[in-house]
Structures are given as structure tokens and as C-alpha cells.
Amino acid sequence: MYNATDMSQHIEISICHQSLGLFEGARCIQRYAVSTAKNGAGERQGSGCTPRGWHVIRAMIGENATDNAVFVGRRPTGEVYNRALANAFPKRDWVLTRILWLSGLEVGKNRLGKVDTMRRYIYIHGCPDELPMGIPLSHGCIRMRNRDIVTLFSLLCSPVRVLISE
């Protein structure tokens, strides 16, 4: 459906390798370790899975946020993540520093109906640095180290397509 070679810049996320690559044409210019969904790959709303297929970054949020800035509902809370805050809210799924909100491009696969990536609020986002990368542990999103999401964010030229594959 979408051909990566047609794009000057795109992202490829491998669920099996737990990695994210930023590409300029066919050349990978940056690679990062990530953490995708603990529940594996899948598109259904409420599944807690990471959706596959072609997406586009719908919104880039947090450009001027400090490192470890806490977001809830894509809005900064004014909090900065630290150990005391983590201890006070041990069950919180931390969204930190930057958010790249994804929207599916493949109708019936990851767009519209019960498989809509955007309505599932699937992001590429920062997380607490003590959480492991390279292990699927998220609730559906793609987690990155804070320094990595800041670097990636700064390199992107909108619009950017994202391919998520197993």
C-alpha cells in the first residue's frame, strides 16, 4: 500500500527486535531500542497490543517540555517525573518528555472502527529511564528512553510515516 522508498524520511518499528529506525530514503540514520506492548501485536481497541501497518505521526507534542515532564491526556501536568512521584503513583503508566501521536493509514487494519490507532491513543513516547528497553512491557504504545525521544523528535520533518511490523 505505502512504499518506504517513496519517502525521504520515515520510521520503521520492529516488534520482534524491539527497535525503531529513522530512515532517510533507504538509509537508516538512527536506531533506538524501544519497548512495545506486553500483549504483543494487534489492532483491536482495548487489546493493549501494539498496532501493525502503516501510520503517520498525527501530532508532535511537547517540543519545549523539560526532560521527564509528565503528560496525561497529551497535556503536561506540570509534574516532573522522579522517584518520589513514582512511589506516590505506582500504577501510573508514565508518558514523559515528548509524544508522537500515531494515526493509522490502512482502513480496516489500523484506521476507523474498532481498529483505529489514533482513537486508541497509540504514541511513541518517553518513559521512566529505569524501565527496560528491548522487552515488550507497554500497554500498546512504543516507549523510548527520554534522551532518545528528544533526539528523534528533533530530527523529524513532518509529515512522517511510520511502519510497525512484527
C-alpha angles and dihedrals in degrees: 000000000000121000117212092206089065091064128077091208131020142145127237120197120193114202092191094051095035090227140128122208126194110211134197100200106312095337121096107222099175135018127192137183113242140178118231129184122322086215092058128231123341143122106217119117111252093020097111087223131132110251120235131216136046120337137166127221101254096186138005108213131188103028094157098030119125119247110279093018107160120234127195118181089358091298126111111247095202089247124120114212116247138147094271091053091047090052091048092052107028095163097050117118098225119223107186144179103347138012129206104191113207129214122192120241100194113082111223092012105061104343130075130355120032093338102056110139094197093051088048088058095233112178143171100229147155121264137185109303092229091065113097123250123210091044123092105241108133129108091243104303128100110253123204137180111268095242089049096050090049091052094044092047091053093052098052124106110196132269098047124175119215126204115200114191139165 
